[in-house]
Amino acid sequence: MKTIAPLVISGREVLPIVEGGKGIAVSTGISSGAWAAAGGVGTFSGVNADVYDEDGAVVRPVYHGRTRLERHRELIELGIRGGIAQARIAHEVSGGRGRLHMNVLWEMGGAEEILHGVLEGAKGLIHGITCGAGMPYRVGEIAARYGVYYYPIVSSARAFRALWKRAYSKYREGLGGVVYEDPWLAGGHNGLSNSESPDKPEPPYGRVRELRREMVEYGLGAVPIFMAGGVWRLDEWQDWIGNPELGPIAFQFGTRPLLTRESPISDVWKRRLCTLAPGDVLLHRFSPTGFYSSAVKNVFIQELVERSHRQIPYTGEEVGEHVAELPIGARRRVVWVTPHDKERAEAWIAEGFSEALRTPDSTLVFVTPDTAEEIRRDQTDCMGCLSQCVFSNWAQNEATTTGKKSDPRSFCIQKTLQNIGHGGDVENELMFAGHNAYRFAQDSWYGGGFIPTVRELVERIASGQ
């Protein structure tokens, strides 16, 4: 196997083996610090990062504000405190070795304010910012203010072109690298565009080659590209290593770091990962962000799939084929549906899915009374964890609303990720994972329930396996 040579990343020569940042309470200071201590690039999550009490126990967020805006302010304040806490832990664990990055979602609530707050409060501890889930135009400007490097996450050369021409060309020196995240194979939120099909994946080589050509045009031929999504072992990427057509390449691992001793996820979650088979991760569009995302097919995901199937269009008056009356809700208000759809609705109601909830697309979805109550409660408790939310209709603007009807086909992402990240039921919460997660069960290294340390995993990856 070709040996993978060190690269200068965020100002220091390190192994070009990068830990991918993973959402709420999953990539922490402990796991990222250990990755950096092993000589690579550790990445902790700056998304609703955990805050600790005086005894070192996690303080689960409780929001006291009466309004969404008040709760949103609490969310931002906790996010800043949590990000600083994770940066300090990561720095201590790393012992000053490797590099430490913080990952944020550009579409998370209060992203810019949290970035400013954490970078100000943890000066000198964070070397780089990775940022995706949206078009993070201002991340270069923010990084420059605090003297750290920035790493936009993109899924195409076109996306990088837009970022460079609009903003990044002004902050050339701070661009530490570009993360190419495969929109079909990566876990979490994915950058599929409207012109790309979720059912027609494209090989990454050609797309990364196109990205490199774009970067060369801007004089960025020596800036590393991080290949993320679908990377399991480096001996499968031999034609990428030292390839002059691609230039300097680092490899980012999001799913494999889940199964380490330092990983904070529950033992039940770790065991569940070892049971997955090919196809057990679903690329779906239920996320309240409006983006595609990839998660394990468990009871939680299956309920969303079935909920979307119990759906029919309706009109407020008799129009075209919508000639059948259907009374819905406590007040039995009449809507108009097709005769066939009325039969379907009545069958669902007879099965216990008696609550018809309206969607922004002039459809009705049918759920049980308990599910309807949970949806309404979660929408009421919204704290604005996203810049705008399909599920609750929150928006981070002066009106604090998208102006659209909330969508009951989605879910409260803050609640479910907090739950699973702190020991919740892995079958009934959202479990993000990359599409290669089935390989835990196929890789003999994990046989007999073996769980490596982060250092053992980094050394294993560096060896090619």
VEXPA-42641 format. One line per field, with one value per residue (C-alpha): residue number from 1; residue in one letter; x, y, z. Coordinates in pm, 1 decimal. Each point is the difference from the previous one (the first is absolute). Example, Ala and Ser with C-alpha at 12.3 -4.5 7.8 and 13.67 -1.06 7.14 Angstrom:
num: c(1,2) $
residuo: c(a,s) $
X: c(1230.0,137.0) $
Y: c(-450.0,344.0) $
Z: c(780.0,-66.0) $
//
This chain:
num: c(1,2,3,4,5,6,7,8,9,10,11,12,13,14,15,16,17,18,19,20,21,22,23,24,25,26,27,28,29,30,31,32,33,34,35,36,37,38,39,40,41,42,43,44,45,46,47,48,49,50,51,52,53,54,55,56,57,58,59,60,61,62,63,64,65,66,67,68,69,70,71,72,73,74,75,76,77,78,79,80,81,82,83,84,85,86,87,88,89,90,91,92,93,94,95,96,97,98,99,100,101,102,103,104,105,106,107,108,109,110,111,112,113,114,115,116,117,118,119,120,121,122,123,124,125,126,127,128,129,130,131,132,133,134,135,136,137,138,139,140,141,142,143,144,145,146,147,148,149,150,151,152,153,154,155,156,157,158,159,160,161,162,163,164,165,166,167,168,169,170,171,172,173,174,175,176,177,178,179,180,181,182,183,184,185,186,187,188,189,190,191,192,193,194,195,196,197,198,199,200,201,202,203,204,205,206,207,208,209,210,211,212,213,214,215,216,217,218,219,220,221,222,223,224,225,226,227,228,229,230,231,232,233,234,235,236,237,238,239,240,241,242,243,244,245,246,247,248,249,250,251,252,253,254,255,256,257,258,259,260,261,262,263,264,265,266,267,268,269,270,271,272,273,274,275,276,277,278,279,280,281,282,283,284,285,286,287,288,289,290,291,292,293,294,295,296,297,298,299,300,301,302,303,304,305,306,307,308,309,310,311,312,313,314,315,316,317,318,319,320,321,322,323,324,325,326,327,328,329,330,331,332,333,334,335,336,337,338,339,340,341,342,343,344,345,346,347,348,349,350,351,352,353,354,355,356,357,358,359,360,361,362,363,364,365,366,367,368,369,370,371,372,373,374,375,376,377,378,379,380,381,382,383,384,385,386,387,388,389,390,391,392,393,394,395,396,397,398,399,400,401,402,403,404,405,406,407,408,409,410,411,412,413,414,415,416,417,418,419,420,421,422,423,424,425,426,427,428,429,430,431,432,433,434,435,436,437,438,439,440,441,442,443,444,445,446,447,448,449,450,451,452,453,454,455,456,457,458,459,460,461,462,463,464,465) $
residuo: c(m,k,t,i,a,p,l,v,i,s,g,r,e,v,l,p,i,v,e,g,g,k,g,i,a,v,s,t,g,i,s,s,g,a,w,a,a,a,g,g,v,g,t,f,s,g,v,n,a,d,v,y,d,e,d,g,a,v,v,r,p,v,y,h,g,r,t,r,l,e,r,h,r,e,l,i,e,l,g,i,r,g,g,i,a,q,a,r,i,a,h,e,v,s,g,g,r,g,r,l,h,m,n,v,l,w,e,m,g,g,a,e,e,i,l,h,g,v,l,e,g,a,k,g,l,i,h,g,i,t,c,g,a,g,m,p,y,r,v,g,e,i,a,a,r,y,g,v,y,y,y,p,i,v,s,s,a,r,a,f,r,a,l,w,k,r,a,y,s,k,y,r,e,g,l,g,g,v,v,y,e,d,p,w,l,a,g,g,h,n,g,l,s,n,s,e,s,p,d,k,p,e,p,p,y,g,r,v,r,e,l,r,r,e,m,v,e,y,g,l,g,a,v,p,i,f,m,a,g,g,v,w,r,l,d,e,w,q,d,w,i,g,n,p,e,l,g,p,i,a,f,q,f,g,t,r,p,l,l,t,r,e,s,p,i,s,d,v,w,k,r,r,l,c,t,l,a,p,g,d,v,l,l,h,r,f,s,p,t,g,f,y,s,s,a,v,k,n,v,f,i,q,e,l,v,e,r,s,h,r,q,i,p,y,t,g,e,e,v,g,e,h,v,a,e,l,p,i,g,a,r,r,r,v,v,w,v,t,p,h,d,k,e,r,a,e,a,w,i,a,e,g,f,s,e,a,l,r,t,p,d,s,t,l,v,f,v,t,p,d,t,a,e,e,i,r,r,d,q,t,d,c,m,g,c,l,s,q,c,v,f,s,n,w,a,q,n,e,a,t,t,t,g,k,k,s,d,p,r,s,f,c,i,q,k,t,l,q,n,i,g,h,g,g,d,v,e,n,e,l,m,f,a,g,h,n,a,y,r,f,a,q,d,s,w,y,g,g,g,f,i,p,t,v,r,e,l,v,e,r,i,a,s,g,q) $
X: c(0.0,113.6,89.0,-205.9,228.4,-60.2,-157.1,8.2,-350.9,-94.1,362.8,155.6,119.9,-232.3,-136.1,-260.9,-249.1,-290.2,-280.5,-329.7,-209.1,-326.7,-288.3,-137.2,203.5,165.7,330.3,125.6,318.3,102.4,-32.0,146.3,280.7,96.1,-0.7,233.9,221.4,38.4,147.2,-303.9,-264.4,-265.4,-336.2,-248.7,-354.9,-99.7,-367.8,-175.5,316.9,-31.6,36.2,119.3,-71.2,261.3,18.4,60.7,-347.2,-179.9,-263.4,-291.1,-145.7,-325.0,-151.7,-194.2,-101.5,-367.7,55.9,201.3,223.0,76.5,80.1,211.2,214.0,47.4,100.2,269.1,139.8,16.9,158.9,279.0,64.9,-2.7,233.5,253.8,-23.3,62.6,291.9,168.4,-47.4,128.0,307.7,79.1,-48.2,204.9,302.1,72.0,43.2,-177.4,-256.6,-343.2,-294.7,-355.2,-286.1,-314.2,-307.7,-52.5,-375.8,1.3,-170.0,232.7,292.1,188.0,-48.2,106.2,309.0,100.5,-69.4,193.3,298.3,22.1,-32.7,239.1,274.2,302.6,-173.5,-173.8,205.0,-269.8,-373.2,-181.9,-341.1,-271.4,-375.5,-66.7,219.4,228.9,95.1,115.1,207.0,317.9,-50.4,-68.8,301.5,225.9,-111.1,124.6,303.8,-122.0,-29.4,-331.4,-116.0,-328.1,-188.1,-126.3,-133.6,87.8,240.7,-294.6,-71.0,362.5,5.6,-295.4,163.1,336.4,-131.5,-242.7,215.8,302.8,220.9,31.7,133.1,235.4,267.4,-236.9,-136.5,156.5,-174.6,-324.8,-203.5,-163.9,-283.6,-154.4,-372.2,-104.3,219.9,65.0,-191.4,-205.8,-113.1,96.0,54.4,-206.5,-111.1,-337.0,165.7,139.1,-194.0,21.6,-35.9,286.5,328.4,301.9,354.6,193.7,319.8,-136.2,-173.7,312.6,211.3,-239.5,27.8,380.2,-8.9,-218.8,239.8,304.4,-169.2,-1.7,361.6,-98.4,177.6,193.8,-303.6,-106.0,-332.4,-149.9,-181.6,-296.9,-284.4,47.0,361.7,69.1,356.2,278.6,118.0,-324.7,106.8,344.2,-67.7,-70.8,320.0,276.1,-217.4,109.4,-343.9,-157.5,282.2,39.0,-273.7,-98.2,-257.4,-281.6,-167.7,-342.9,-148.6,299.9,77.8,-343.6,133.3,290.1,42.4,14.7,-319.8,-271.9,-289.1,-168.6,109.8,-340.2,60.1,345.9,-139.7,-276.6,258.1,151.9,-329.7,-52.9,-19.2,38.4,-298.9,-77.7,72.7,-264.9,61.3,-319.3,-150.4,-190.3,245.3,-146.7,297.5,-148.1,328.0,44.8,156.7,112.3,-102.8,-39.8,-330.3,-147.3,-349.7,36.1,76.5,-256.6,-274.7,88.6,-6.3,-339.9,-131.6,87.4,-181.0,-319.2,-47.0,-261.8,-52.7,-303.5,-173.4,-206.6,-287.0,-133.1,243.7,59.6,21.3,-14.6,-371.5,-11.7,-52.7,231.4,-62.0,324.0,108.9,-187.9,-239.9,-57.0,75.8,-56.1,274.7,-35.1,189.5,-38.0,-236.3,295.7,196.4,-302.9,-7.3,370.2,-45.4,-290.4,207.1,286.2,-240.8,-141.8,356.6,42.9,163.3,-290.5,176.5,29.6,273.2,33.1,331.5,138.0,-63.2,-380.0,6.7,-119.4,210.1,-172.1,153.8,-110.2,-128.6,316.7,224.8,-209.2,35.1,377.4,33.0,-197.8,194.1,335.5,-103.8,-112.8,327.6,215.8,314.2,125.2,284.4,8.3,19.0,-333.7,-201.8,-245.9,-149.9,-83.0,1.1,260.2,234.4,291.7,-135.9,-186.8,-333.1,145.3,-206.4,35.3,-352.7,-90.2,-208.3,205.3,56.9,-112.4,186.9,325.5,115.1,181.4,363.4,131.1,-204.3,79.4,374.7,24.2,-180.3,209.9,320.1,-67.7,-97.3,-340.0,-168.1,190.5,-306.1,-226.3,234.8,181.0,327.2,218.8,255.8,190.5,-98.9,315.0,-107.8,-86.6,373.6,38.9,-169.0,216.8,337.1,174.2,191.6,-320.4,-63.7,-100.0,-126.3,343.3,-12.3,330.6,135.0,20.0,377.4,-39.4,-252.2,222.7,294.5,-218.8,-120.5,354.7,104.0,-258.5,-267.5) $
Y: c(0.0,355.9,167.4,303.2,297.7,268.0,327.0,349.0,53.0,306.6,101.3,-328.9,-316.7,-283.8,-326.7,85.3,-214.5,210.7,-70.5,118.2,217.1,-165.0,198.0,30.6,-175.5,-244.6,168.2,133.1,146.4,-341.4,-178.8,284.3,61.2,-366.8,13.2,300.9,-168.4,-290.4,239.9,75.8,271.8,-30.6,170.3,71.5,109.8,356.9,-82.9,26.6,-125.3,-145.1,218.5,-153.6,70.3,33.7,-378.7,-51.2,-135.8,100.7,267.0,-84.4,320.7,124.0,309.1,233.3,276.2,45.5,89.0,-165.4,305.4,-15.3,-370.0,70.0,239.3,-270.0,-246.7,235.3,68.3,-372.2,-64.5,246.4,-142.0,-355.1,76.3,163.2,-296.2,-252.4,203.0,5.9,-373.3,-76.4,213.9,-169.8,-351.1,72.1,107.0,259.6,-263.6,-19.0,262.6,77.7,115.0,92.1,-98.3,211.1,-6.4,328.9,-54.7,-56.6,262.7,283.8,-144.8,327.3,115.1,-338.0,-1.4,343.1,-94.6,-327.3,133.8,297.9,-214.6,-273.0,204.3,-206.0,-333.0,-43.1,-13.3,-30.8,24.4,-245.4,115.0,-137.0,-64.0,309.6,254.3,144.2,321.7,180.8,-274.1,123.0,349.1,-132.8,-232.8,284.2,214.5,-261.9,-120.8,-353.7,-196.6,-82.5,-309.3,27.9,-324.4,-30.9,-274.9,147.7,230.4,225.0,58.4,89.8,233.5,193.4,24.8,109.1,267.6,146.5,-4.9,-225.8,173.3,279.8,-244.4,-214.5,-41.1,-153.6,-271.8,-307.5,-251.3,-91.8,-294.2,-191.8,-195.4,-270.1,86.6,-361.1,-178.7,240.4,-20.7,282.5,279.6,-31.1,260.2,-141.9,275.3,15.3,-112.2,-320.4,-317.3,-178.3,-326.2,62.2,34.1,129.1,-123.9,256.8,-0.8,203.8,245.5,54.7,34.2,272.2,168.9,-5.6,152.6,278.5,57.3,3.6,271.6,214.2,-80.0,-255.2,-303.4,-58.7,29.2,-346.2,-157.5,-216.3,-301.0,-70.7,-248.7,-364.4,-21.7,-314.9,-117.7,173.6,-298.5,46.3,353.1,-75.5,183.2,316.9,5.2,198.7,55.4,325.1,36.5,28.0,175.2,-23.2,-216.8,-67.7,-258.8,71.5,-273.3,62.8,-342.0,-206.1,230.6,-86.0,-339.9,95.1,-6.8,378.8,36.3,134.6,-187.7,-268.0,-363.7,-93.0,231.1,-148.2,-353.2,102.3,124.0,-348.5,-153.1,210.8,-152.8,163.3,226.1,58.3,373.6,209.5,318.9,192.8,347.3,6.3,235.6,334.5,169.3,-89.2,-172.8,-365.7,-198.2,-356.5,-198.1,-359.8,-161.5,-47.7,37.2,379.2,18.3,-266.8,199.5,306.3,-206.7,-146.8,340.8,148.0,-286.8,68.7,320.3,134.6,335.5,210.2,322.7,248.5,-24.3,-237.6,16.7,-242.2,-356.3,120.1,-63.9,-210.0,171.7,-97.6,147.9,42.4,133.7,54.8,238.9,-242.1,260.2,-129.0,-22.6,-144.8,-305.4,-252.8,-294.1,-240.2,204.6,19.7,-379.8,-6.4,262.2,-186.4,-318.9,179.4,151.3,-346.4,-119.3,271.1,271.7,228.3,338.9,177.6,265.0,259.0,46.4,300.8,-192.3,-13.9,-361.8,-179.7,-251.4,-242.6,-83.9,-138.8,242.4,-58.1,84.3,308.1,119.8,-57.0,193.0,296.0,-0.1,-9.6,282.2,208.2,-63.5,111.6,187.6,91.6,-250.7,62.3,323.3,-108.1,-309.4,-185.5,-182.6,294.4,290.9,182.7,232.7,202.3,330.8,297.2,-179.2,-325.1,-196.3,-137.4,117.9,-355.7,-267.2,-231.2,-344.2,-301.9,-236.8,109.9,-2.6,196.0,-70.9,166.7,-226.1,-330.4,67.5,110.0,-317.9,-248.1,185.8,-43.2,-364.4,2.8,-295.2,-64.4,-144.4,295.8,293.0,133.5,-189.6,169.0,-221.7,-19.7,-261.6,-202.9,-66.9,-358.9,-63.4,-19.2,-340.3,-108.5,122.1,-280.1,257.7,67.2,-370.3,-122.3,342.2,164.0,377.8,179.2,312.4,305.3,-43.7,-362.4,106.1,278.1,-239.9,-259.4,253.7,125.1,-359.4,-5.9,-209.0) $
Z: c(0.0,-65.1,325.4,84.1,53.3,262.4,-112.6,144.4,133.7,202.2,25.6,110.5,-170.6,103.1,-127.9,-264.9,192.1,120.2,244.8,-144.8,232.4,99.7,147.8,347.8,273.9,-243.7,-90.4,332.2,142.0,127.6,-334.7,-208.3,247.2,-18.2,-381.0,3.5,259.6,-244.7,-254.0,-215.5,-12.7,268.7,-47.3,273.6,-67.9,71.8,-47.8,336.9,166.3,349.4,306.2,329.5,366.1,276.1,34.1,-371.1,-73.3,-319.7,53.9,-228.3,-144.3,150.3,-157.3,226.4,-241.7,-73.1,-365.0,-274.4,-20.0,372.3,-25.0,-307.1,204.6,262.8,-272.8,-130.9,347.3,77.1,-340.2,70.0,347.5,-135.4,-289.9,232.8,238.6,-279.1,-138.0,341.5,49.3,-351.4,53.6,329.8,-137.3,-312.7,202.5,-267.3,-271.5,-335.0,-94.7,143.5,-209.4,92.6,-227.8,-29.1,-219.4,-178.9,22.4,375.9,210.7,94.3,-199.2,-42.1,358.1,135.9,-221.2,125.8,361.7,-5.1,-194.7,235.0,312.5,-114.4,-162.5,-98.0,59.8,-336.6,-319.5,-264.1,-69.9,-224.5,-110.9,-225.2,-14.3,-203.1,-175.1,270.7,-176.3,313.5,161.8,-169.7,137.9,350.3,-6.5,-112.9,292.4,248.1,-191.7,-65.1,-322.7,-164.4,-186.8,-193.0,-57.6,-357.2,-222.3,-338.6,-180.3,-77.9,368.8,68.9,-299.5,140.9,343.5,-141.6,-232.3,249.9,312.9,38.5,-256.9,257.5,263.0,-206.0,268.5,251.2,-229.3,157.5,-221.7,-169.8,124.6,-282.5,161.5,-215.1,-5.9,-49.0,253.1,288.4,324.4,145.0,-229.7,-364.7,-270.7,-283.3,-235.7,-172.6,-322.9,154.2,64.3,335.9,-192.5,-244.2,191.4,-188.0,66.4,202.2,-207.6,-289.5,229.7,210.7,-314.9,-115.2,340.0,-23.2,-347.7,134.0,289.3,-230.2,-203.4,316.5,90.4,265.0,-141.8,324.0,228.8,122.7,-86.6,274.7,-144.8,227.8,-23.0,-92.7,120.8,202.4,-67.0,-190.5,-201.6,-195.7,-98.8,-144.0,-326.5,199.8,208.0,-169.0,-308.8,-171.3,-157.6,345.6,182.4,379.1,150.7,359.5,101.1,240.8,205.5,150.2,70.2,117.0,297.9,142.0,100.4,226.4,375.7,12.3,-203.9,231.9,-159.6,209.7,6.0,-141.4,-296.0,-56.2,4.3,-241.3,-250.0,-6.7,-114.1,-311.3,-347.2,-341.9,-65.8,367.5,-33.1,-175.7,-197.8,73.5,7.3,327.7,170.6,110.8,-169.4,-338.0,-94.4,-81.9,282.1,71.4,306.5,114.9,-92.5,345.8,146.2,0.9,-373.0,-86.4,174.0,-207.5,-319.4,86.9,109.0,-339.2,-172.3,197.0,-193.9,-239.7,-174.6,92.8,-101.5,194.9,-245.1,-262.9,-292.0,-287.0,130.2,360.1,40.3,320.9,334.6,285.9,347.6,197.8,336.2,324.2,-173.7,-287.3,-260.8,-353.0,-258.9,-349.1,-123.7,-279.5,68.2,-11.5,250.3,227.8,11.1,87.5,271.7,156.4,4.6,178.9,249.3,71.3,70.9,265.4,-209.4,70.6,9.3,-335.1,1.8,-274.5,-181.4,-191.5,-323.1,43.2,104.7,309.9,191.5,234.1,338.2,334.3,266.3,205.9,-295.4,-80.4,358.3,-4.4,-327.0,134.5,327.7,-177.7,-231.6,296.4,187.1,-295.9,105.5,-345.5,-33.3,-376.9,-196.1,-141.9,74.5,-220.3,298.2,225.7,-254.6,214.5,-187.5,125.1,-123.8,139.8,-29.1,143.5,-249.7,-351.0,-71.1,-101.9,165.3,222.0,-147.4,206.3,-232.9,165.2,364.9,272.6,-79.1,316.8,224.0,-167.5,-35.8,363.0,100.2,-197.3,83.2,370.7,21.4,-170.0,-169.1,-322.0,-171.8,71.5,-61.9,-306.0,-48.0,-260.0,-175.7,-325.1,-255.2,70.7,358.6,-96.3,-28.8,377.9,-20.1,-293.6,127.9,191.7,204.3,194.2,53.8,343.4,96.7,-17.2,39.5,-62.4,159.6,-223.4,-22.5,-109.9,-263.6,-137.1,-19.4,-169.9,-256.4,-62.9,-74.5,-276.4,170.2) $
//
